[in-house]
Amino acid sequence: MAARKDLPRYTVPTLSAKDGARVAAILQERLNSLTDLHLTLKHVHWNVVGPHFIGVHEMLDPQVAAVRAMTDAIAERIATLGSAPVGTPGALVKARTWEDYHLGRATAIEHLGALDEVYQGIIAAHRKAAKDTEALDLVTNDLLISHLHQLEIFHWFVRAHLESAGGVLSTEGETTELGAARKAREARAG
């Protein structure tokens, strides 16, 4: 029997080719998202200005490195499942369901406000992927959960700059990067 073109020729033991392809498709979405995140974090690293420049600039490089490592682990898992990971810029842009990062040169607090929104989206999608793989493939699920641990810590680092001593986030209620950046800037000025 010939293999279907849309299914891998092999996958990991105990997974059907169909389930291996489904898990790989979920992981490809995460690969696209995390590739975009590490590029966005580096963009912020290069374009952050203002009195908190050095703290934010230096905080972001370890995040970039960790997220890049996550992309490598995901790509290797896709290959292990018998599929081919796609990491080209054109494929990422074509497949993404989110808008490009909006800020260029901006203050640390503006970028952190925008990154609060970015991390919220990344984490929500990663949690969904973990839930979607839980019954299909425990190894992939474990990989995604380990990434969530790091991503949530990085989000906490960002939010610590946006939080008041009373626990209120300056970006509270915002749902867009630009809105969160504006609100964070206004709270800092106010």
FIKOLZA-1660 file (N, C-alpha, C; in steps of 0.1 Angstrom, whole numbers, plus 5000, padded with zeros to 4 digits):
% residues 190
   i   px   py   pz ch aa at
   1 5008 4988 5000  A  M  N
   1 5000 5000 5000  A  M CA
   1 5009 5012 5000  A  M  C
   2 5007 5021 4991  A  A  N
   2 5015 5034 4990  A  A CA
   2 5011 5043 5001  A  A  C
   3 5021 5051 5006  A  A  N
   3 5018 5061 5016  A  A CA
   3 5011 5073 5010  A  A  C
   4 5002 5079 5018  A  R  N
   4 4996 5091 5013  A  R CA
   4 5006 5102 5013  A  R  C
   5 5005 5111 5004  A  K  N
   5 5015 5122 5003  A  K CA
   5 5015 5131 5015  A  K  C
   6 5003 5133 5021  A  D  N
   6 5002 5142 5032  A  D CA
   6 5006 5136 5046  A  D  C
   7 5009 5123 5046  A  L  N
   7 5012 5116 5058  A  L CA
   7 5027 5113 5058  A  L  C
   8 5034 5113 5069  A  P  N
   8 5048 5109 5070  A  P CA
   8 5049 5094 5067  A  P  C
   9 5060 5090 5062  A  R  N
   9 5063 5076 5058  A  R CA
   9 5065 5068 5071  A  R  C
  10 5069 5075 5082  A  Y  N
  10 5071 5068 5095  A  Y CA
  10 5069 5079 5106  A  Y  C
  11 5067 5074 5118  A  T  N
  11 5066 5083 5129  A  T CA
  11 5071 5075 5141  A  T  C
  12 5070 5080 5153  A  V  N
  12 5075 5073 5165  A  V CA
  12 5066 5061 5168  A  V  C
  13 5072 5051 5175  A  P  N
  13 5065 5039 5178  A  P CA
  13 5052 5043 5187  A  P  C
  14 5042 5036 5184  A  T  N
  14 5028 5036 5190  A  T CA
  14 5020 5048 5185  A  T  C
  15 5025 5056 5177  A  L  N
  15 5017 5067 5170  A  L CA
  15 5014 5063 5156  A  L  C
  16 5001 5065 5152  A  S  N
  16 4998 5062 5138  A  S CA
  16 5004 5074 5129  A  S  C
  17 5005 5071 5117  A  A  N
  17 5010 5082 5108  A  A CA
  17 5001 5094 5108  A  A  C
  18 4988 5091 5109  A  K  N
  18 4978 5102 5110  A  K CA
  18 4981 5111 5122  A  K  C
  19 4982 5104 5134  A  D  N
  19 4984 5112 5146  A  D CA
  19 4998 5118 5146  A  D  C
  20 5008 5112 5140  A  G  N
  20 5021 5118 5139  A  G CA
  20 5021 5131 5131  A  G  C
  21 5013 5130 5120  A  A  N
  21 5012 5142 5112  A  A CA
  21 5004 5153 5119  A  A  C
  22 4994 5149 5126  A  R  N
  22 4986 5159 5134  A  R CA
  22 4994 5166 5144  A  R  C
  23 5002 5158 5152  A  V  N
  23 5011 5164 5162  A  V CA
  23 5021 5173 5155  A  V  C
  24 5027 5169 5144  A  A  N
  24 5037 5177 5137  A  A CA
  24 5030 5190 5132  A  A  C
  25 5018 5190 5128  A  A  N
  25 5011 5202 5123  A  A CA
  25 5009 5212 5135  A  A  C
  26 5006 5207 5146  A  I  N
  26 5004 5215 5158  A  I CA
  26 5018 5221 5162  A  I  C
  27 5029 5213 5161  A  L  N
  27 5042 5218 5164  A  L CA
  27 5047 5228 5154  A  L  C
  28 5043 5227 5141  A  Q  N
  28 5047 5236 5131  A  Q CA
  28 5041 5250 5134  A  Q  C
  29 5029 5251 5139  A  E  N
  29 5023 5263 5143  A  E CA
  29 5032 5270 5154  A  E  C
  30 5036 5261 5164  A  R  N
  30 5044 5266 5175  A  R CA
  30 5058 5270 5170  A  R  C
  31 5063 5263 5161  A  L  N
  31 5076 5267 5155  A  L CA
  31 5075 5280 5148  A  L  C
  32 5065 5283 5141  A  N  N
  32 5063 5296 5135  A  N CA
  32 5062 5307 5145  A  N  C
  33 5054 5304 5155  A  S  N
  33 5051 5314 5165  A  S CA
  33 5064 5318 5173  A  S  C
  34 5072 5307 5177  A  L  N
  34 5084 5310 5185  A  L CA
  34 5095 5316 5177  A  L  C
  35 5095 5312 5164  A  T  N
  35 5105 5319 5155  A  T CA
  35 5102 5334 5154  A  T  C
  36 5090 5337 5153  A  D  N
  36 5086 5351 5152  A  D CA
  36 5089 5358 5166  A  D  C
  37 5087 5351 5177  A  L  N
  37 5090 5356 5190  A  L CA
  37 5104 5359 5192  A  L  C
  38 5113 5350 5188  A  H  N
  38 5127 5353 5190  A  H CA
  38 5132 5364 5182  A  H  C
  39 5127 5366 5170  A  L  N
  39 5130 5377 5161  A  L CA
  39 5125 5390 5167  A  L  C
  40 5113 5390 5172  A  T  N
  40 5106 5401 5178  A  T CA
  40 5114 5406 5191  A  T  C
  41 5118 5396 5199  A  L  N
  41 5126 5400 5211  A  L CA
  41 5139 5406 5207  A  L  C
  42 5146 5401 5197  A  K  N
  42 5158 5407 5192  A  K CA
  42 5156 5421 5186  A  K  C
  43 5145 5423 5179  A  H  N
  43 5141 5436 5174  A  H CA
  43 5140 5446 5186  A  H  C
  44 5133 5442 5196  A  V  N
  44 5131 5450 5208  A  V CA
  44 5145 5453 5214  A  V  C
  45 5153 5443 5215  A  H  N
  45 5166 5445 5221  A  H CA
  45 5174 5456 5214  A  H  C
  46 5173 5456 5200  A  W  N
  46 5180 5466 5192  A  W CA
  46 5173 5480 5193  A  W  C
  47 5161 5481 5196  A  N  N
  47 5153 5493 5194  A  N CA
  47 5148 5500 5207  A  N  C
  48 5151 5494 5218  A  V  N
  48 5147 5499 5231  A  V CA
  48 5156 5511 5234  A  V  C
  49 5150 5522 5240  A  V  N
  49 5157 5534 5244  A  V CA
  49 5151 5539 5257  A  V  C
  50 5158 5549 5263  A  G  N
  50 5153 5555 5275  A  G CA
  50 5161 5551 5287  A  G  C
  51 5156 5556 5299  A  P  N
  51 5164 5554 5311  A  P CA
  51 5165 5540 5316  A  P  C
  52 5156 5531 5311  A  H  N
  52 5157 5517 5315  A  H CA
  52 5163 5508 5304  A  H  C
  53 5169 5515 5295  A  F  N
  53 5175 5508 5283  A  F CA
  53 5183 5496 5287  A  F  C
  54 5193 5498 5295  A  I  N
  54 5203 5487 5297  A  I CA
  54 5197 5475 5304  A  I  C
  55 5188 5477 5314  A  G  N
  55 5181 5466 5321  A  G CA
  55 5173 5458 5311  A  G  C
  56 5165 5464 5302  A  V  N
  56 5157 5457 5293  A  V CA
  56 5165 5451 5282  A  V  C
  57 5175 5458 5277  A  H  N
  57 5184 5453 5266  A  H CA
  57 5190 5440 5271  A  H  C
  58 5196 5440 5283  A  E  N
  58 5203 5428 5288  A  E CA
  58 5193 5417 5293  A  E  C
  59 5181 5421 5296  A  M  N
  59 5171 5411 5300  A  M CA
  59 5167 5402 5288  A  M  C
  60 5167 5408 5276  A  L  N
  60 5161 5402 5265  A  L CA
  60 5170 5391 5258  A  L  C
  61 5183 5393 5259  A  D  N
  61 5192 5384 5252  A  D CA
  61 5191 5369 5257  A  D  C
  62 5190 5367 5270  A  P  N
  62 5187 5353 5275  A  P CA
  62 5174 5348 5270  A  P  C
  63 5164 5356 5269  A  Q  N
  63 5151 5352 5264  A  Q CA
  63 5152 5348 5249  A  Q  C
  64 5159 5356 5241  A  V  N
  64 5161 5353 5227  A  V CA
  64 5168 5339 5226  A  V  C
  65 5178 5337 5234  A  A  N
  65 5186 5324 5233  A  A CA
  65 5177 5312 5237  A  A  C
  66 5169 5314 5248  A  A  N
  66 5160 5303 5252  A  A CA
  66 5149 5300 5242  A  A  C
  67 5143 5311 5236  A  V  N
  67 5133 5308 5226  A  V CA
  67 5138 5302 5214  A  V  C
  68 5150 5306 5210  A  R  N
  68 5157 5300 5198  A  R CA
  68 5159 5285 5201  A  R  C
  69 5163 5282 5213  A  A  N
  69 5165 5267 5217  A  A CA
  69 5152 5260 5216  A  A  C
  70 5141 5267 5220  A  M  N
  70 5128 5260 5219  A  M CA
  70 5124 5257 5205  A  M  C
  71 5127 5267 5196  A  T  N
  71 5124 5264 5181  A  T CA
  71 5132 5252 5176  A  T  C
  72 5144 5251 5181  A  D  N
  72 5152 5239 5176  A  D CA
  72 5147 5226 5182  A  D  C
  73 5142 5226 5194  A  A  N
  73 5137 5214 5200  A  A CA
  73 5124 5210 5193  A  A  C
  74 5116 5220 5190  A  I  N
  74 5103 5218 5182  A  I CA
  74 5106 5212 5168  A  I  C
  75 5115 5219 5161  A  A  N
  75 5118 5214 5148  A  A CA
  75 5123 5200 5148  A  A  C
  76 5132 5197 5158  A  E  N
  76 5137 5183 5159  A  E CA
  76 5126 5173 5162  A  E  C
  77 5116 5177 5170  A  R  N
  77 5105 5168 5173  A  R CA
  77 5097 5166 5161  A  R  C
  78 5094 5176 5153  A  I  N
  78 5087 5175 5140  A  I CA
  78 5094 5164 5131  A  I  C
  79 5107 5166 5130  A  A  N
  79 5115 5156 5122  A  A CA
  79 5114 5142 5128  A  A  C
  80 5115 5141 5141  A  T  N
  80 5114 5128 5148  A  T CA
  80 5101 5121 5145  A  T  C
  81 5090 5129 5144  A  L  N
  81 5077 5124 5141  A  L CA
  81 5075 5120 5126  A  L  C
  82 5086 5122 5118  A  G  N
  82 5086 5118 5104  A  G CA
  82 5081 5129 5094  A  G  C
  83 5079 5141 5099  A  S  N
  83 5076 5152 5091  A  S CA
  83 5088 5161 5089  A  S  C
  84 5086 5171 5080  A  A  N
  84 5097 5180 5077  A  A CA
  84 5094 5194 5083  A  A  C
  85 5102 5199 5093  A  P  N
  85 5099 5212 5098  A  P CA
  85 5102 5223 5087  A  P  C
  86 5094 5233 5087  A  V  N
  86 5096 5244 5077  A  V CA
  86 5099 5256 5085  A  V  C
  87 5111 5262 5082  A  G  N
  87 5116 5273 5089  A  G CA
  87 5120 5285 5081  A  G  C
  88 5115 5286 5069  A  T  N
  88 5118 5297 5060  A  T CA
  88 5110 5309 5063  A  T  C
  89 5116 5321 5062  A  P  N
  89 5108 5333 5065  A  P CA
  89 5095 5334 5057  A  P  C
  90 5096 5331 5044  A  G  N
  90 5084 5332 5036  A  G CA
  90 5072 5323 5040  A  G  C
  91 5076 5311 5044  A  A  N
  91 5066 5301 5049  A  A CA
  91 5060 5306 5062  A  A  C
  92 5068 5312 5071  A  L  N
  92 5064 5317 5084  A  L CA
  92 5054 5329 5081  A  L  C
  93 5057 5338 5073  A  V  N
  93 5048 5349 5070  A  V CA
  93 5035 5345 5064  A  V  C
  94 5036 5335 5055  A  K  N
  94 5024 5330 5048  A  K CA
  94 5015 5323 5058  A  K  C
  95 5021 5316 5068  A  A  N
  95 5013 5307 5077  A  A CA
  95 5008 5315 5089  A  A  C
  96 5014 5326 5093  A  R  N
  96 5011 5332 5105  A  R CA
  96 4997 5338 5105  A  R  C
  97 4991 5338 5117  A  T  N
  97 4977 5343 5119  A  T CA
  97 4977 5356 5127  A  T  C
  98 4988 5361 5130  A  W  N
  98 4989 5373 5138  A  W CA
  98 4996 5384 5130  A  W  C
  99 4995 5396 5134  A  E  N
  99 5001 5408 5128  A  E CA
  99 5016 5409 5132  A  E  C
 100 5024 5416 5124  A  D  N
 100 5038 5418 5127  A  D CA
 100 5038 5428 5139  A  D  C
 101 5049 5427 5146  A  Y  N
 101 5052 5436 5157  A  Y CA
 101 5052 5450 5153  A  Y  C
 102 5045 5459 5160  A  H  N
 102 5043 5473 5155  A  H CA
 102 5053 5483 5159  A  H  C
 103 5060 5482 5170  A  L  N
 103 5069 5492 5175  A  L CA
 103 5083 5492 5168  A  L  C
 104 5088 5503 5166  A  G  N
 104 5102 5504 5161  A  G CA
 104 5110 5509 5173  A  G  C
 105 5117 5520 5171  A  R  N
 105 5125 5526 5182  A  R CA
 105 5115 5532 5192  A  R  C
 106 5115 5528 5205  A  A  N
 106 5106 5532 5215  A  A CA
 106 5112 5530 5229  A  A  C
 107 5105 5536 5238  A  T  N
 107 5111 5535 5252  A  T CA
 107 5109 5521 5257  A  T  C
 108 5117 5518 5267  A  A  N
 108 5116 5505 5274  A  A CA
 108 5102 5502 5278  A  A  C
 109 5095 5511 5285  A  I  N
 109 5082 5508 5290  A  I CA
 109 5072 5506 5279  A  I  C
 110 5073 5513 5268  A  E  N
 110 5064 5510 5256  A  E CA
 110 5067 5496 5251  A  E  C
 111 5079 5493 5249  A  H  N
 111 5082 5479 5243  A  H CA
 111 5077 5468 5253  A  H  C
 112 5079 5471 5266  A  L  N
 112 5075 5461 5276  A  L CA
 112 5059 5460 5276  A  L  C
 113 5053 5471 5274  A  G  N
 113 5038 5470 5273  A  G CA
 113 5034 5462 5261  A  G  C
 114 5040 5464 5250  A  A  N
 114 5037 5456 5238  A  A CA
 114 5041 5442 5240  A  A  C
 115 5052 5439 5246  A  L  N
 115 5056 5425 5248  A  L CA
 115 5047 5418 5258  A  L  C
 116 5040 5425 5267  A  D  N
 116 5030 5419 5275  A  D CA
 116 5020 5412 5267  A  D  C
 117 5015 5420 5257  A  E  N
 117 5005 5414 5247  A  E CA
 117 5011 5403 5239  A  E  C
 118 5023 5404 5234  A  V  N
 118 5029 5393 5227  A  V CA
 118 5030 5380 5235  A  V  C
 119 5035 5382 5247  A  Y  N
 119 5036 5370 5255  A  Y CA
 119 5023 5364 5259  A  Y  C
 120 5013 5372 5261  A  Q  N
 120 4999 5366 5264  A  Q CA
 120 4995 5357 5252  A  Q  C
 121 4996 5362 5240  A  G  N
 121 4992 5354 5228  A  G CA
 121 5000 5342 5227  A  G  C
 122 5013 5343 5228  A  I  N
 122 5022 5331 5227  A  I CA
 122 5019 5320 5237  A  I  C
 123 5017 5325 5250  A  I  N
 123 5014 5315 5260  A  I CA
 123 5000 5309 5258  A  I  C
 124 4990 5317 5255  A  A  N
 124 4977 5311 5253  A  A CA
 124 4977 5300 5242  A  A  C
 125 4984 5303 5231  A  A  N
 125 4985 5294 5220  A  A CA
 125 4993 5281 5223  A  A  C
 126 5004 5283 5231  A  H  N
 126 5012 5272 5236  A  H CA
 126 5004 5263 5245  A  H  C
 127 4996 5269 5254  A  R  N
 127 4987 5261 5263  A  R CA
 127 4977 5253 5255  A  R  C
 128 4972 5259 5245  A  K  N
 128 4962 5252 5236  A  K CA
 128 4969 5240 5229  A  K  C
 129 4981 5242 5224  A  A  N
 129 4989 5231 5218  A  A CA
 129 4992 5220 5228  A  A  C
 130 4995 5224 5240  A  A  N
 130 4998 5214 5250  A  A CA
 130 4985 5206 5253  A  A  C
 131 4974 5212 5254  A  K  N
 131 4961 5205 5256  A  K CA
 131 4958 5196 5244  A  K  C
 132 4960 5201 5232  A  D  N
 132 4957 5194 5220  A  D CA
 132 4966 5181 5218  A  D  C
 133 4978 5181 5224  A  T  N
 133 4987 5170 5223  A  T CA
 133 4987 5161 5235  A  T  C
 134 4980 5164 5245  A  E  N
 134 4980 5157 5258  A  E CA
 134 4976 5142 5256  A  E  C
 135 4965 5140 5248  A  A  N
 135 4960 5126 5246  A  A CA
 135 4967 5119 5234  A  A  C
 136 4974 5127 5226  A  L  N
 136 4980 5121 5214  A  L CA
 136 4995 5117 5216  A  L  C
 137 5003 5125 5223  A  D  N
 137 5017 5123 5224  A  D CA
 137 5023 5129 5236  A  D  C
 138 5025 5121 5246  A  L  N
 138 5030 5126 5259  A  L CA
 138 5044 5133 5258  A  L  C
 139 5052 5128 5249  A  V  N
 139 5065 5134 5248  A  V CA
 139 5064 5148 5242  A  V  C
 140 5056 5150 5232  A  T  N
 140 5054 5164 5227  A  T CA
 140 5047 5172 5237  A  T  C
 141 5038 5167 5244  A  N  N
 141 5031 5174 5255  A  N CA
 141 5041 5179 5266  A  N  C
 142 5050 5170 5270  A  D  N
 142 5060 5174 5280  A  D CA
 142 5069 5185 5274  A  D  C
 143 5073 5184 5262  A  L  N
 143 5081 5194 5256  A  L CA
 143 5074 5208 5256  A  L  C
 144 5062 5208 5253  A  L  N
 144 5054 5221 5253  A  L CA
 144 5052 5226 5267  A  L  C
 145 5050 5217 5276  A  I  N
 145 5048 5222 5290  A  I CA
 145 5062 5228 5296  A  I  C
 146 5073 5221 5292  A  S  N
 146 5086 5227 5296  A  S CA
 146 5088 5241 5290  A  S  C
 147 5084 5243 5278  A  H  N
 147 5085 5256 5272  A  H CA
 147 5076 5266 5279  A  H  C
 148 5064 5262 5283  A  L  N
 148 5055 5271 5290  A  L CA
 148 5061 5276 5303  A  L  C
 149 5068 5267 5310  A  H  N
 149 5074 5271 5322  A  H CA
 149 5084 5283 5320  A  H  C
 150 5092 5282 5310  A  Q  N
 150 5101 5293 5307  A  Q CA
 150 5094 5305 5301  A  Q  C
 151 5084 5303 5292  A  L  N
 151 5077 5315 5286  A  L CA
 151 5070 5322 5297  A  L  C
 152 5064 5316 5307  A  E  N
 152 5056 5322 5317  A  E CA
 152 5066 5330 5327  A  E  C
 153 5078 5325 5329  A  I  N
 153 5088 5332 5337  A  I CA
 153 5092 5345 5329  A  I  C
 154 5094 5344 5316  A  F  N
 154 5098 5356 5308  A  F CA
 154 5087 5366 5308  A  F  C
 155 5075 5361 5308  A  H  N
 155 5063 5370 5308  A  H CA
 155 5063 5377 5322  A  H  C
 156 5066 5370 5332  A  W  N
 156 5066 5376 5345  A  W CA
 156 5077 5387 5346  A  W  C
 157 5089 5384 5340  A  F  N
 157 5099 5395 5340  A  F CA
 157 5094 5407 5333  A  F  C
 158 5087 5406 5322  A  V  N
 158 5082 5418 5315  A  V CA
 158 5071 5424 5324  A  V  C
 159 5062 5417 5329  A  R  N
 159 5051 5423 5337  A  R CA
 159 5056 5429 5350  A  R  C
 160 5068 5425 5355  A  A  N
 160 5073 5431 5368  A  A CA
 160 5076 5446 5365  A  A  C
 161 5079 5450 5353  A  H  N
 161 5082 5464 5349  A  H CA
 161 5069 5471 5348  A  H  C
 162 5058 5465 5346  A  L  N
 162 5045 5471 5343  A  L CA
 162 5036 5471 5355  A  L  C
 163 5040 5465 5366  A  E  N
 163 5031 5463 5378  A  E CA
 163 5034 5473 5388  A  E  C
 164 5023 5478 5395  A  S  N
 164 5024 5487 5406  A  S CA
 164 5027 5479 5419  A  S  C
 165 5031 5485 5429  A  A  N
 165 5033 5478 5442  A  A CA
 165 5020 5472 5447  A  A  C
 166 5009 5477 5442  A  G  N
 166 4996 5471 5446  A  G CA
 166 4991 5459 5437  A  G  C
 167 5000 5456 5427  A  G  N
 167 4997 5444 5419  A  G CA
 167 4988 5448 5406  A  G  C
 168 4987 5460 5403  A  V  N
 168 4979 5464 5391  A  V CA
 168 4989 5466 5380  A  V  C
 169 4985 5460 5368  A  L  N
 169 4993 5461 5356  A  L CA
 169 4989 5474 5349  A  L  C
 170 4999 5481 5344  A  S  N
 170 4996 5494 5337  A  S CA
 170 4989 5491 5323  A  S  C
 171 4991 5479 5319  A  T  N
 171 4985 5475 5306  A  T CA
 171 4971 5468 5307  A  T  C
 172 4966 5467 5319  A  E  N
 172 4953 5460 5322  A  E CA
 172 4942 5465 5312  A  E  C
 173 4935 5456 5306  A  G  N
 173 4924 5459 5298  A  G CA
 173 4928 5461 5283  A  G  C
 174 4940 5462 5280  A  E  N
 174 4944 5464 5266  A  E CA
 174 4945 5451 5259  A  E  C
 175 4942 5451 5246  A  T  N
 175 4943 5438 5238  A  T CA
 175 4951 5440 5226  A  T  C
 176 4958 5451 5224  A  T  N
 176 4967 5453 5212  A  T CA
 176 4980 5457 5217  A  T  C
 177 4990 5454 5209  A  E  N
 177 5004 5459 5213  A  E CA
 177 5005 5474 5214  A  E  C
 178 5000 5481 5204  A  L  N
 178 5001 5496 5205  A  L CA
 178 4993 5502 5216  A  L  C
 179 4981 5496 5219  A  G  N
 179 4973 5501 5230  A  G CA
 179 4980 5498 5243  A  G  C
 180 4986 5487 5245  A  A  N
 180 4993 5484 5257  A  A CA
 180 5006 5492 5259  A  A  C
 181 5013 5495 5248  A  A  N
 181 5024 5504 5248  A  A CA
 181 5020 5518 5252  A  A  C
 182 5010 5523 5246  A  R  N
 182 5005 5536 5250  A  R CA
 182 5001 5537 5265  A  R  C
 183 4993 5527 5269  A  K  N
 183 4988 5527 5283  A  K CA
 183 5000 5526 5293  A  K  C
 184 5010 5518 5290  A  A  N
 184 5022 5517 5298  A  A CA
 184 5029 5530 5299  A  A  C
 185 5031 5537 5287  A  R  N
 185 5038 5550 5287  A  R CA
 185 5030 5560 5295  A  R  C
 186 5017 5560 5293  A  E  N
 186 5009 5570 5301  A  E CA
 186 5009 5568 5316  A  E  C
 187 5009 5555 5320  A  A  N
 187 5010 5552 5334  A  A CA
 187 5023 5556 5340  A  A  C
 188 5034 5554 5332  A  R  N
 188 5047 5558 5337  A  R CA
 188 5048 5574 5338  A  R  C
 189 5042 5581 5329  A  A  N
 189 5043 5595 5328  A  A CA
 189 5034 5601 5339  A  A  C
 190 5022 5594 5342  A  G  N
 190 5012 5600 5350  A  G CA
 190 5015 5599 5365  A  G  C
% end
